[in-house]
Amino acid sequence: QLHLVESGGGLMQPGGSLRLSCTASGFTIGDYAVGWFRQAPGKEREGVSCISRSAKTLKYGDSVIGRATVSRDNARNTVSLELSSVNPEDTAVYYCATEGDVIPDFCTLRFGHYDDWGQGTQVTVSS
């Protein structure tokens, strides 16, 4: 059983920055493509970012392009998502997920591709 834990959420001020971490246990996260998704109340799950196994492919959803950076730290078995200039529309539960059995340079923002998910971390942007 793959285990993923998201951390770094909380209450943020508009205009600030956040850094979310996705830490794996029981497996090597470097062997998987990793996606970040979010879901706000009453809205569909949205692809935020993804990073391939090789870290050569990085993708970002339209709503975060220019504000988000995804990265890997395989030594810490962690994938991070940084988001700057946050606004109330960024309020959501953020999830990370892994997809195995993919070529090294592949990742996707389509959540149906992902096999294992963390429990999510709440991000609330409000003044």
Solvent accessible surface area in square Angstrom, and as a share of the most:
residue,aa,sasa,rsa
1,Q,202,0.90
2,L,43,0.21
3,H,102,0.45
4,L,5,0.02
5,V,60,0.35
6,E,6,0.03
7,S,55,0.36
8,G,41,0.39
9,G,30,0.29
10,G,31,0.30
11,L,132,0.66
12,M,34,0.15
13,Q,118,0.53
14,P,57,0.36
15,G,57,0.55
16,G,27,0.26
17,S,80,0.51
18,L,9,0.04
19,R,129,0.47
20,L,0,0.00
21,S,27,0.17
22,C,0,0.00
23,T,59,0.34
24,A,6,0.05
25,S,54,0.35
26,G,80,0.77
27,F,27,0.11
28,T,73,0.42
29,I,0,0.00
30,G,13,0.13
31,D,83,0.43
32,Y,44,0.17
33,A,0,0.00
34,V,0,0.00
35,G,0,0.00
36,W,0,0.00
37,F,0,0.00
38,R,12,0.04
39,Q,64,0.29
40,A,21,0.17
41,P,124,0.78
42,G,92,0.89
43,K,129,0.55
44,E,153,0.69
45,R,82,0.30
46,E,60,0.27
47,G,14,0.14
48,V,1,0.01
49,S,0,0.00
50,C,0,0.00
51,I,2,0.01
52,S,0,0.00
53,R,84,0.30
54,S,42,0.27
55,A,44,0.34
56,K,164,0.69
57,T,31,0.18
58,L,78,0.39
59,K,81,0.34
60,Y,55,0.21
61,G,6,0.06
62,D,130,0.67
63,S,54,0.35
64,V,0,0.00
65,I,109,0.55
66,G,79,0.76
67,R,49,0.18
68,A,12,0.09
69,T,72,0.42
70,V,3,0.02
71,S,42,0.27
72,R,40,0.15
73,D,57,0.29
74,N,82,0.42
75,A,105,0.81
76,R,184,0.67
77,N,35,0.18
78,T,16,0.09
79,V,0,0.00
80,S,7,0.05
81,L,0,0.00
82,E,72,0.32
83,L,1,0.00
84,S,44,0.28
85,S,63,0.40
86,V,2,0.01
87,N,46,0.23
88,P,71,0.45
89,E,125,0.56
90,D,1,0.01
91,T,35,0.20
92,A,1,0.01
93,V,42,0.24
94,Y,0,0.00
95,Y,51,0.19
96,C,0,0.00
97,A,0,0.00
98,T,0,0.00
99,E,14,0.06
100,G,17,0.16
101,D,156,0.81
102,V,20,0.12
103,I,120,0.61
104,P,67,0.42
105,D,68,0.35
106,F,66,0.27
107,C,0,0.00
108,T,10,0.06
109,L,49,0.24
110,R,171,0.63
111,F,96,0.40
112,G,68,0.66
113,H,75,0.33
114,Y,13,0.05
115,D,95,0.49
116,D,33,0.17
117,W,74,0.26
118,G,9,0.08
119,Q,114,0.51
120,G,12,0.11
121,T,18,0.11
122,Q,87,0.39
123,V,0,0.00
124,T,46,0.27
125,V,5,0.03
126,S,52,0.34
127,S,124,0.80
